Amino acid sequence: MTEHAQDSHIRDLQARSSRGEIDRRDFLAGLAGMGMTSSAAVAAAAGADKAAAAPRLESKTFRVTGYNIRLGDKLLITVAGKTIAPRAVIDCTGDNQEQLTLFFLSRERPGDENNSDRHPNTTTLTANRTLGTMFLPVQQYTWYVDLLRNEDPVYATLDSSQPLNNRLECGEHVGDGELREIVG
């Protein structure tokens, strides 16, 4: 397993542990399955325990395990009492019914309601709901589709105190990616 893949797997185990999806024994078993020494696994588990014991932040990160894309000229949604028609919608979902919905708006349509900067992102974090939205210019659609199709793992972060911080993210080591594959 490459160092990048190992780091991603550890982050995934830590996230699952902090959400209460796995207990300490399963966390350690996951680390041992990666070939970690027992002392390294215990050190990583201690970090996960600290994260779980820390006070809950007003944000949540989840691994995106699926997505749906809707494209159309008349996809109607209502935001703040106004009907708007995004050109594209991407629903990103996690294993525990988490969802981040990306709405891509075109300024070429008349009216301020089609300006993505006029709509605040939203986040709802409760014991049984994790929902977020982002309003983006349609010109950024290809960026997000490329990220979802070509990167793994992809994480969504939802921030209820500052919804402008809602985001999709992934990580690669320097030198990873397409250019490395072409050059060899």
C-alpha positions as CSV (number, residue, x, y, z in Angstrom):
1,M,0.0,0.0,0.0
2,T,1.4,3.4,-1.0
3,E,2.0,6.0,1.7
4,H,-0.8,8.1,0.2
5,A,-3.3,5.2,0.2
6,Q,-2.2,4.4,3.8
7,D,-2.8,8.0,4.9
8,S,-6.2,8.0,3.2
9,H,-7.2,4.7,4.9
10,I,-6.1,6.0,8.3
11,R,-8.1,9.2,7.8
12,D,-11.1,7.2,6.8
13,L,-10.8,4.9,9.9
14,Q,-10.4,8.0,12.1
15,A,-13.5,9.6,10.6
16,R,-15.5,6.4,11.1
17,S,-14.3,6.1,14.7
18,S,-15.1,9.7,15.5
19,R,-18.6,9.2,14.1
20,G,-19.1,6.1,16.3
21,E,-19.3,3.7,13.3
22,I,-16.5,1.5,14.6
23,D,-15.1,0.9,18.0
24,R,-11.4,0.9,19.2
25,R,-10.9,-2.8,18.5
26,D,-12.2,-2.4,14.9
27,F,-10.0,0.7,14.4
28,L,-6.9,-1.2,15.6
29,A,-7.9,-4.2,13.4
30,G,-8.2,-1.9,10.4
31,L,-4.7,-0.5,11.1
32,A,-3.2,-4.0,11.6
33,G,-4.8,-5.1,8.3
34,M,-2.7,-2.4,6.7
35,G,0.5,-3.9,8.1
36,M,1.1,-1.3,10.8
37,T,3.2,-2.3,13.8
38,S,1.3,-2.6,17.1
39,S,3.0,0.5,18.5
40,A,2.2,2.6,15.4
41,A,-1.4,1.4,15.6
42,V,-1.8,2.3,19.3
43,A,-0.4,5.8,18.6
44,A,-2.9,6.3,15.7
45,A,-5.7,5.0,18.0
46,A,-4.7,7.5,20.7
47,G,-5.0,10.3,18.1
48,A,-8.5,9.0,17.2
49,D,-9.5,8.8,20.8
50,K,-8.5,12.4,21.4
51,A,-10.5,13.5,18.3
52,A,-13.5,11.5,19.6
53,A,-13.2,13.1,23.1
54,A,-12.9,16.6,21.7
55,P,-16.0,18.8,21.9
56,R,-18.2,18.6,18.8
57,L,-17.4,21.2,16.3
58,E,-20.1,22.8,14.1
59,S,-18.8,20.9,11.1
60,K,-18.8,17.4,9.8
61,T,-16.7,15.7,7.2
62,F,-17.9,12.6,5.4
63,R,-16.5,10.4,2.7
64,V,-18.4,10.8,-0.6
65,T,-19.4,7.3,-1.6
66,G,-21.9,8.1,-4.4
67,Y,-23.2,11.0,-6.5
68,N,-26.0,11.7,-9.0
69,I,-25.8,14.3,-11.7
70,R,-28.9,16.1,-13.1
71,L,-28.5,18.3,-16.2
72,G,-31.2,20.4,-17.7
73,D,-32.4,23.8,-18.8
74,K,-35.5,23.8,-16.5
75,L,-34.4,22.2,-13.2
76,L,-36.5,24.3,-10.9
77,I,-35.8,24.7,-7.2
78,T,-37.1,27.3,-4.6
79,V,-34.6,29.2,-2.6
80,A,-35.7,31.9,-0.2
81,G,-39.1,32.0,-1.8
82,K,-37.8,32.5,-5.3
83,T,-37.8,29.9,-8.1
84,I,-34.4,29.5,-9.8
85,A,-33.3,27.1,-12.5
86,P,-29.9,25.7,-12.1
87,R,-28.2,24.2,-15.2
88,A,-26.8,21.3,-13.3
89,V,-27.2,19.7,-9.9
90,I,-24.8,17.2,-8.3
91,D,-26.0,15.3,-5.2
92,C,-23.0,13.9,-3.2
93,T,-23.9,11.2,-0.7
94,G,-22.2,9.4,2.1
95,D,-22.7,6.0,3.7
96,N,-24.8,7.3,6.6
97,Q,-27.3,9.4,4.5
98,E,-25.1,12.5,4.5
99,Q,-25.7,14.7,1.5
100,L,-24.1,17.8,-0.1
101,T,-26.0,19.2,-3.0
102,L,-24.2,21.4,-5.5
103,F,-26.3,23.8,-7.6
104,F,-24.7,25.3,-10.7
105,L,-26.2,28.6,-11.8
106,S,-25.8,30.5,-15.0
107,R,-25.4,34.3,-14.9
108,E,-26.6,34.4,-18.5
109,R,-30.1,34.1,-17.3
110,P,-31.8,37.3,-16.3
111,G,-32.3,38.3,-12.6
112,D,-30.2,38.2,-9.5
113,E,-31.6,34.8,-8.5
114,N,-29.3,33.2,-11.1
115,N,-26.2,34.7,-9.5
116,S,-24.5,32.0,-7.4
117,D,-23.0,34.7,-5.1
118,R,-26.5,35.8,-4.1
119,H,-27.4,32.5,-2.5
120,P,-25.8,31.5,0.8
121,N,-24.7,27.9,1.2
122,T,-26.6,26.1,3.9
123,T,-25.8,23.4,6.4
124,T,-28.0,21.3,8.6
125,L,-26.2,19.1,11.2
126,T,-28.4,17.2,13.7
127,A,-28.2,13.8,15.3
128,N,-29.9,12.2,12.3
129,R,-29.4,14.7,9.5
130,T,-26.3,15.9,7.7
131,L,-27.3,18.1,4.7
132,G,-25.6,20.9,3.0
133,T,-25.8,23.0,-0.2
134,M,-23.4,25.0,-2.3
135,F,-24.4,27.5,-5.0
136,L,-21.7,27.7,-7.7
137,P,-21.2,29.3,-11.1
138,V,-22.0,26.8,-14.0
139,Q,-18.4,27.4,-15.3
140,Q,-17.1,25.4,-12.3
141,Y,-19.3,22.3,-13.1
142,T,-16.5,20.5,-14.9
143,W,-14.1,21.0,-11.9
144,Y,-16.4,19.1,-9.6
145,V,-17.3,16.3,-12.0
146,D,-13.6,15.8,-12.7
147,L,-12.9,15.6,-8.9
148,L,-15.7,13.1,-8.3
149,R,-14.9,10.9,-11.3
150,N,-11.1,10.8,-11.0
151,E,-10.1,11.1,-7.3
152,D,-10.5,8.7,-4.5
153,P,-11.2,9.2,-1.7
154,V,-13.3,12.4,-1.9
155,Y,-14.6,14.0,1.2
156,A,-17.3,16.6,1.8
157,T,-17.1,19.0,4.7
158,L,-20.2,20.8,5.9
159,D,-19.8,23.8,8.3
160,S,-22.9,25.0,10.1
161,S,-21.2,28.1,11.7
162,Q,-19.7,29.2,8.3
163,P,-21.5,27.5,5.4
164,L,-19.3,29.3,2.9
165,N,-16.7,26.7,4.1
166,N,-18.7,23.8,2.7
167,R,-16.5,22.0,0.3
168,L,-15.4,18.9,-1.5
169,E,-11.8,17.8,-1.1
170,C,-9.3,15.1,-1.8
171,G,-5.5,14.7,-1.3
172,E,-2.7,13.5,-3.4
173,H,1.0,13.5,-2.8
174,V,3.2,15.7,-4.9
175,G,3.9,14.0,-8.2
176,D,0.8,11.8,-8.2
177,G,-1.7,12.1,-10.9
178,E,-1.9,12.1,-14.7
179,L,1.5,13.5,-15.5
180,R,3.2,10.9,-13.5
181,E,1.3,8.1,-15.3
182,I,2.2,9.6,-18.7
183,V,5.9,10.0,-17.9
184,G,6.2,6.7,-16.1
